[in-house]
Amino acid sequence: MRLTFAVLLLFASTALGQTVTFSGSVIVDNDIVVSMANCADRRSVSWSRTGTLACSPLVFWLSDGNCSGEPGEGDKELLEIAEGNTATTSGTLELRMSDALAAGGLTCETQTADKTYRLCATVEKQDSLGACDSTTSSVGSPSVNFILDPTSPQAPALPGVTGLDSALSVSVTVPSDTTSMLVEVVELVPGDGDGGTATAGEVVRSKTQTSDNTVFRMDELVNDKEYGVRAFAFDKAGNQSKASPLATGSPIPSDGFFAAYHAAGGAETGGCG
């Protein structure tokens, strides 16, 4: 009786132990997001497994639906570990969005909206009595989405610019679907004629911050010199927006207010006098 119970426990642990874990720096909040620019670039995902493959191969694949069943039309098979294999318990998967799209007859260039695939690991499990399931089960964790985001955020609105001593304080408005912002301080190129509009020239200073930090301090600038300031938005995939309208501003010396006050005839009077 004790032997039978021990055997049942062994089978049960085998069934319960059939799991696959995904990991990698490219996985952020369970998503791997790529832009149109890196649609064909490789994304590496590590995997490790526990348990035995007593009933079927372990199959890794990308599904444009869900991870139930087996890979079908439009799905991209990545790797198969043979039934009974005990040596291969970890490895690396190479994901390319262009390959996933090609499996369904699609291309990167034709995509105008987000496209999402699921990263799947499926196998036929063995129950506590040693019997094999008739269908495959999804055993991958966490649930990872592989997403193409082909569209850029909207261009930011005109930045707000305040002069500081040898610096500018720049306030930006963050468009939706934005994870980071870039602010550039640029030289101003005069427009044609007396009334021509100045345009952006060489970049003097630049800084990138996450979208929850909307005020930028741009240092090491020349006081009393007028600069151009523009902002760009970036989404999770790395898509860059068009530039915001060009704002202008000038750093002001810390004594700038009093200098202007004195120049206008103001005077300092101490105490009660």
GIPEKA-V295015 format. One record per helix or strand. SS is the DSSP state (h for helix, s for strand). FROM is the first residue (numbers start at 1). TO is the last residue. If there is no record, write none. Layout:
BEGIN
ss=<SS:SS>
from=<FROM:FROM>
to=<TO:TO>
END
This chain:
BEGIN
ss=<h:s:s:s:s:s:s:s:h:s:s:s:s:s:s:s:s:s:s:s:s:s:s:s:h>
from=<2:19:28:31:42:58:76:90:97:115:126:132:137:140:144:160:167:180:199:215:223:226:240:247:256>
to=<16:23:28:35:50:63:81:96:103:123:126:132:138:141:149:164:171:189:210:218:223:234:240:251:263>
END
